[in-house]
Amino acid sequence: MSIGIHRSLLITSTVLIGLVAFSGTVSAAGASATYEGKEVCIKCHDLQGETFEETVHAKAYESLKPNVKSEAKKLAMLDPAKDYTKDHNCIGCHTTGYGEPGGYSEDLPAGLKKSLQGVTCESCHGAGSQFRELHGEAENTLRREGEYTDRSVLIAAGQNYDYEAKCAACHLNYEGSGFAATHPPYTPFTPALGDKYKFDYLESVLHGENSDVKPIHEHFKLIGVFNGEAPAIREELQENAIDPDSY
């Protein structure tokens, strides 16, 4: 499939995983950022959007509906016939930004509400209202002036880089998991129910060709427009990433 620069340009920072050095760095601007919804992201990052739609993260909200994932619910001692889409013990991990400014809420306009259902782009990358325009500005700067933009501007605008903590906040939120930030309501889906519910961050990110673990989206070779400190895992991800022109 032939694509333009926007399609191939998932800016370097947006697929970087686990940049612990930037963990917890939030500016005043970032603190007031609100959620845009996955459609805003997919306008440019369409291949990531395509592959995301095939994952369980994309369908996380649907799994709360009656008679969906019934066997899994029974295993976790949940009522498979119950509608959990308004259960506040569940929607925090099955929607995007719940309880945060502009995040998922029953009171949102229908379009945005639907766009924030599931574990979408901003669940990992952070609320995009402040940093998303910086991506386009950095691309234009590289085109016009041949200069890269320092990644620190994204951090100052609230883009998240500690993806491991974001994953653990739901996948490891059960008592005895070893995750320091566990808190109620706890997930009922724990390793005690079976190996399927064991969570290995690196395996989920660096999924091999024969891995049963599906990533939140596929990784594609990037044309980076940002520079500055980045996590070591990026090099390994890029080495095995898909060439977008051959997808």
C-alpha positions as CSV (number, residue, x, y, z in Angstrom):
1,M,0.0,0.0,0.0
2,S,1.4,3.4,-1.0
3,I,1.2,6.1,1.6
4,G,2.0,9.7,2.1
5,I,4.3,11.2,4.7
6,H,1.5,11.7,7.2
7,R,0.8,8.0,7.2
8,S,4.4,7.0,7.6
9,L,5.1,9.7,10.1
10,L,4.1,8.4,13.4
11,I,6.4,10.8,15.1
12,T,9.2,9.1,16.9
13,S,7.9,9.8,20.3
14,T,4.5,8.3,19.8
15,V,5.6,4.7,19.8
16,L,8.3,4.9,22.3
17,I,7.8,2.6,25.2
18,G,8.8,3.0,28.9
19,L,10.8,6.2,29.0
20,V,11.1,6.1,32.8
21,A,13.4,9.1,32.8
22,F,10.4,11.2,31.8
23,S,8.0,9.5,34.2
24,G,5.8,11.9,36.1
25,T,7.0,15.0,34.2
26,V,3.9,17.1,33.8
27,S,3.8,20.8,33.3
28,A,1.0,23.2,34.1
29,A,0.0,23.0,30.4
30,G,0.0,19.3,30.5
31,A,-2.1,19.2,33.6
32,S,-4.9,21.1,31.9
33,A,-4.8,19.0,28.7
34,T,-8.1,17.3,27.6
35,Y,-8.9,14.3,25.5
36,E,-9.4,14.5,21.8
37,G,-10.6,11.0,20.9
38,K,-9.0,8.3,18.7
39,E,-10.3,9.7,15.4
40,V,-8.2,12.8,15.8
41,C,-5.1,10.6,16.1
42,I,-6.0,8.3,13.3
43,K,-6.4,11.1,10.8
44,C,-2.6,11.1,10.5
45,H,-1.7,7.7,12.1
46,D,-4.1,5.6,10.0
47,L,-2.0,2.4,9.8
48,Q,-1.7,2.4,13.6
49,G,-5.4,2.9,13.7
50,E,-6.1,0.1,11.3
51,T,-4.1,-2.4,13.3
52,F,-5.4,-1.1,16.6
53,E,-9.0,-1.9,15.6
54,E,-8.2,-5.6,15.5
55,T,-7.0,-5.7,19.2
56,V,-8.8,-6.5,22.4
57,H,-7.9,-2.9,23.6
58,A,-10.1,-1.5,20.8
59,K,-13.0,-3.8,21.9
60,A,-12.5,-3.3,25.7
61,Y,-15.7,-1.3,26.1
62,E,-17.7,-3.8,24.1
63,S,-16.6,-6.6,26.5
64,L,-18.6,-4.8,29.3
65,K,-21.9,-5.4,27.5
66,P,-24.3,-8.2,28.4
67,N,-23.4,-11.7,27.1
68,V,-20.1,-10.6,25.6
69,K,-17.0,-12.5,26.9
70,S,-19.4,-14.6,28.9
71,E,-17.0,-17.4,29.7
72,A,-14.3,-14.9,31.0
73,K,-16.9,-13.2,33.1
74,K,-18.0,-16.4,34.7
75,L,-14.4,-17.3,35.4
76,A,-14.0,-14.0,37.3
77,M,-17.3,-14.5,39.2
78,L,-19.0,-11.8,37.2
79,D,-22.6,-12.0,35.9
80,P,-22.3,-12.5,32.1
81,A,-25.9,-11.2,31.6
82,K,-25.2,-7.9,33.4
83,D,-24.5,-4.6,31.6
84,Y,-21.2,-3.3,33.1
85,T,-20.9,-0.3,30.8
86,K,-22.0,2.1,33.5
87,D,-20.2,0.3,36.4
88,H,-17.6,2.6,37.8
89,N,-15.6,-0.3,39.0
90,C,-15.0,-1.3,35.4
91,I,-15.1,1.6,33.0
92,G,-11.9,3.1,34.3
93,C,-9.9,0.4,32.5
94,H,-12.3,-0.1,29.6
95,T,-12.5,3.6,28.4
96,T,-10.0,6.4,27.9
97,G,-9.4,9.2,30.4
98,Y,-12.3,8.3,32.7
99,G,-12.3,10.7,35.7
100,E,-9.9,13.1,34.0
101,P,-10.5,16.5,32.3
102,G,-12.3,15.8,29.0
103,G,-12.0,12.0,29.5
104,Y,-14.7,9.5,29.0
105,S,-18.1,10.3,30.6
106,E,-21.7,9.5,30.0
107,D,-22.3,13.2,29.6
108,L,-20.0,13.7,26.6
109,P,-21.4,14.4,23.1
110,A,-22.2,11.1,21.4
111,G,-19.3,11.2,18.9
112,L,-16.6,12.0,21.4
113,K,-18.1,9.5,23.9
114,K,-17.8,6.7,21.4
115,S,-14.3,7.8,20.4
116,L,-13.1,7.4,24.0
117,Q,-14.7,3.9,24.5
118,G,-12.0,1.3,24.7
119,V,-8.3,1.6,25.5
120,T,-7.4,4.0,22.8
121,C,-4.4,6.1,21.7
122,E,-4.6,8.6,24.5
123,S,-4.8,5.9,27.1
124,C,-1.1,5.4,26.5
125,H,0.2,8.6,25.0
126,G,-1.8,11.0,27.2
127,A,-4.5,13.6,26.6
128,G,-3.7,15.1,23.2
129,S,-5.3,18.6,23.2
130,Q,-2.0,20.3,24.0
131,F,0.7,18.2,22.3
132,R,-0.9,17.0,19.1
133,E,-0.4,20.2,17.2
134,L,3.3,20.1,18.1
135,H,3.7,17.0,16.0
136,G,2.5,18.9,12.9
137,E,4.6,21.9,13.7
138,A,7.7,19.8,14.1
139,E,7.1,18.1,10.8
140,N,6.7,21.5,9.1
141,T,9.9,22.8,10.8
142,L,11.9,19.8,9.4
143,R,10.5,20.3,5.9
144,R,11.1,24.1,5.8
145,E,14.3,24.4,7.8
146,G,15.8,21.0,8.0
147,E,15.8,21.2,11.8
148,Y,14.6,18.6,14.3
149,T,12.5,19.7,17.3
150,D,13.6,18.8,20.8
151,R,11.3,16.2,22.4
152,S,11.1,18.2,25.6
153,V,8.4,20.3,24.1
154,L,6.1,17.3,24.0
155,I,6.9,16.4,27.6
156,A,6.1,20.0,28.7
157,A,2.8,19.7,26.9
158,G,1.9,16.5,28.8
159,Q,2.6,13.7,26.4
160,N,3.1,10.5,28.3
161,Y,6.3,8.4,28.0
162,D,6.0,6.0,30.9
163,Y,3.9,3.5,29.0
164,E,4.8,0.7,31.4
165,A,3.1,2.4,34.3
166,K,0.1,3.1,32.1
167,C,-0.2,-0.6,31.3
168,A,0.4,-1.7,34.9
169,A,-2.3,0.6,36.2
170,C,-4.9,-1.8,34.8
171,H,-3.2,-5.1,34.1
172,L,-1.4,-5.3,37.5
173,N,-4.0,-3.6,39.6
174,Y,-4.7,-6.5,41.9
175,E,-3.5,-7.2,45.4
176,G,-0.2,-9.0,45.5
177,S,0.8,-8.0,42.0
178,G,3.9,-6.2,43.2
179,F,2.8,-3.0,41.4
180,A,3.3,-0.2,43.9
181,A,0.3,1.9,42.8
182,T,-2.4,-0.7,43.2
183,H,-5.7,0.6,44.5
184,P,-9.4,-0.3,44.6
185,P,-11.3,-1.0,42.5
186,Y,-9.1,-4.0,41.7
187,T,-9.3,-6.0,38.5
188,P,-11.0,-9.4,39.0
189,F,-8.9,-10.8,36.1
190,T,-5.7,-12.0,37.9
191,P,-3.2,-14.7,37.1
192,A,-5.0,-16.9,39.6
193,L,-7.6,-17.4,36.8
194,G,-5.0,-18.7,34.4
195,D,-1.9,-17.8,32.4
196,K,-3.9,-15.7,30.0
197,Y,-4.1,-13.0,32.7
198,K,-0.4,-12.9,33.5
199,F,1.0,-9.6,32.3
200,D,4.5,-9.2,30.9
201,Y,5.2,-5.7,29.7
202,L,8.2,-6.5,27.4
203,E,6.5,-9.5,25.9
204,S,3.5,-7.3,25.0
205,V,5.7,-4.7,23.4
206,L,8.3,-6.8,21.8
207,H,6.0,-9.4,20.5
208,G,7.7,-11.9,18.2
209,E,6.4,-13.2,14.9
210,N,4.9,-16.3,16.6
211,S,3.8,-14.6,19.8
212,D,0.3,-15.1,21.0
213,V,0.4,-11.6,22.6
214,K,-1.2,-8.9,20.4
215,P,0.3,-5.3,20.8
216,I,-2.0,-2.3,21.2
217,H,-1.1,-1.6,17.6
218,E,1.6,-2.6,15.1
219,H,4.8,-0.6,14.9
220,F,5.9,0.9,11.6
221,K,9.2,2.3,10.5
222,L,9.2,6.0,11.3
223,I,10.4,9.2,9.9
224,G,11.4,11.0,13.1
225,V,11.0,14.7,13.4
226,F,11.9,15.0,17.1
227,N,15.3,14.5,18.8
228,G,16.5,14.3,22.3
229,E,16.4,11.6,25.0
230,A,14.5,8.5,24.0
231,P,14.2,5.0,25.5
232,A,16.6,2.3,24.4
233,I,13.7,0.0,23.4
234,R,13.0,2.3,20.5
235,E,15.9,0.9,18.5
236,E,14.7,-2.7,18.9
237,L,11.2,-1.7,18.0
238,Q,12.3,0.1,14.9
239,E,14.6,-2.8,13.8
240,N,11.6,-5.1,13.6
241,A,9.0,-2.5,12.6
242,I,6.9,-2.9,9.4
243,D,7.8,-0.8,6.4
244,P,4.6,1.2,5.9
245,D,5.0,1.2,2.1
246,S,4.8,-2.6,2.0
247,Y,1.9,-3.0,4.4
